[in-house]
Amino acid sequence: MYEIKEMEQVFRVKFVTGNARIVVVDTNNPNEKFMCESFILLNLCRAIIELENRGYIISSVTRIEADGTHPKVRYRDTKEYRYAKKYPK
């Protein structure tokens, strides 16, 4: 069985062990403010911090684009990461 979904904000979080996890940030909210890049990055950072709290060591984070590209995401030195670290949820 399969399901076809349209997901715009998909990220791959890789660990130093070579394993990875997929993080999907839900942007299907009718309120337009939830679609901004800052909100998406904040929720990505919250997911990253949750993984770090579980003991994973993050080596890289990439955004998975529809065209197959996967640009790196810089998150560590952002205000969203600091905020998520202070207020996880």
N, C-alpha and C positions, 0 to 999 in steps of 0.2 A: 504494500500500500504506500502511496506517496501523497504529498500535498504540495501544491504550488502556491508560493506566497511572494508577495512583493515586499521586500525588506530593504529599506534604504540605508539604514545605519547598522552595518555589520562589521565587527572587528575581530581580529585574531590576536589572542594574547598568548605569546610563546614563553616557555619557561626555560631555565638553564638546563633542565634535564632533556630537552628536545621535544617534550610534549607540548600540547597547546589546547586552548579552550576557545570556543566561539562565544562572543558577547553580542547580543542584539539589543540595541536601545530602541525602545518603542516610541515612535513619534506619531502614532495614530491618535492624536488628541485634537479635538476641534479647536482648542484654544491655541492661537497662533504663537504665543510666547514660548510654548513648549517645543517649537520647531527650531529655535535658534541654536547656533553652534555651541554657545556657552552651556546651554542646558544639556545638550548631547554629551559634551565633554565631561560635565559634572557627573552625569549618570555612568559614563564609562569609567571615570575615576573611582566612583563608589564600588563598581564591580571589581576593579583592580585591587582596591584596598581590601575587599572581602576575600579575594584570592590570597593576597599577602598575609592576611590574618589567619588563613588556613595553613600557612607555612610555605606557600609557593614563592619562588624567587623569579620575578619577571625579567626576561631578557629583552623582549621587544613587543611592541603593539603596532599592528598595521590595520588600516581600514581596507575592507574588501569592497572594491567598486564593481559596478555592473559590467564594465568593459573588461574585467579581468585584472586590472592593475591593483596594486596593493601598496599605497604610499604609507610610509612610517608616520606614526602619530607621536608627537612630542607632548608629554603630559606631566612629567615630573616637576618641572619648574613653573607650573601654571597656578593661577589663583584658584581654579576649580579643584585641582588636586589638593592644595592646602586646605581648602574649605571642606572637601570630602573627608580628609584625614581627621579634621577637627569634629565634623558632624557626619558620621557615616551614613545615617538614614534619617 
